[in-house]
């Protein structure tokens, strides 16, 4: 009885999985219809001029279609291709001295030694303009 239920559950599960895989991109995301820009423009045309101006002012005060000047430091150009846009933040190296000691169950002697490790576990990066440039 138990194996029969398990077999039925397995068949149902496989059927559902295969039915889910049978969908196509066109059936999930239709390829015809207006673009997002057309929908956006139509939305603002349907609003009154005062409402559209208020929304655009709320979105940053920039007219739509202009280059976003706030993101200018993030984009690469031929001039800035070799520059570091996201500089690494300082991660000092710490030095630790391990004193001579006895280790393990047999209490084997271990001589003293020095080891180094970074202060932070990961390398962190700064956004453009967060760290003053060291170039002149």
SVG drawing of the C-alpha trace seen along z (x, -y; Angstrom):
<svg xmlns="http://www.w3.org/2000/svg" viewBox="-5 -72 67 74">
<polyline fill="none" stroke="black" stroke-width="0.4" points="0.0,0.0 2.8,-2.4 4.8,-1.6 1.7,-2.2 1.2,-5.7 4.9,-6.5 4.7,-5.4 1.6,-7.5 3.2,-10.5 6.3,-10.1 4.3,-9.9 2.3,-13.0 5.5,-14.9 7.2,-13.9 4.0,-15.0 4.0,-18.4 7.7,-18.9 7.4,-18.0 4.3,-20.3 6.3,-23.2 9.2,-22.6 6.9,-22.6 6.3,-26.3 8.1,-28.6 9.4,-32.1 6.8,-33.4 3.9,-32.0 5.3,-33.4 6.6,-36.7 4.7,-37.8 7.0,-39.3 4.4,-41.6 3.1,-44.8 4.5,-48.2 8.0,-48.7 8.5,-49.9 9.4,-53.4 6.2,-53.6 4.2,-52.6 6.0,-55.1 5.5,-57.9 1.8,-57.1 1.4,-57.1 2.9,-60.6 0.8,-61.8 -2.3,-60.6 -1.4,-62.7 -1.8,-66.4 1.2,-68.5 1.4,-69.7 1.2,-66.1 3.9,-64.9 6.2,-67.8 5.6,-67.1 6.5,-63.4 9.6,-64.2 10.7,-66.7 10.2,-64.0 12.3,-61.6 15.3,-64.0 14.3,-67.0 15.9,-65.9 14.1,-65.7 13.6,-62.2 16.0,-61.0 19.0,-63.0 22.1,-61.1 22.1,-60.5 24.8,-62.6 24.7,-61.0 26.1,-57.8 28.8,-59.4 31.6,-58.2 30.5,-54.5 30.7,-54.3 33.9,-53.4 35.1,-55.5 38.3,-55.2 39.8,-57.9 39.1,-56.2 39.6,-52.5 42.9,-52.1 41.8,-54.1 40.6,-52.4 36.9,-53.4 36.3,-51.4 39.5,-51.7 40.3,-49.2 39.8,-50.3 42.8,-50.0 43.2,-46.6 46.2,-46.7 48.3,-43.6 48.6,-42.6 51.6,-40.8 51.0,-38.3 53.7,-36.6 53.0,-33.1 55.0,-32.3 56.8,-29.0 54.4,-26.4 53.6,-22.7 51.0,-21.3 48.9,-18.2 48.3,-15.3 52.0,-14.4 52.9,-18.0 55.4,-18.5 57.4,-21.7 56.6,-24.4 59.1,-27.2 57.9,-30.8 57.1,-32.3 55.5,-35.4 52.6,-35.3 50.7,-37.9 47.0,-38.2 44.8,-41.0 42.6,-43.0 39.4,-42.4 38.3,-39.0 37.3,-40.4 38.6,-43.0 36.3,-46.0 35.9,-48.5 34.9,-52.2 32.4,-53.9 33.7,-56.6 34.4,-59.8 34.3,-58.1 38.0,-57.9 40.2,-60.9 42.3,-60.3 46.0,-59.8 47.0,-60.9 48.1,-64.4"/>
</svg>
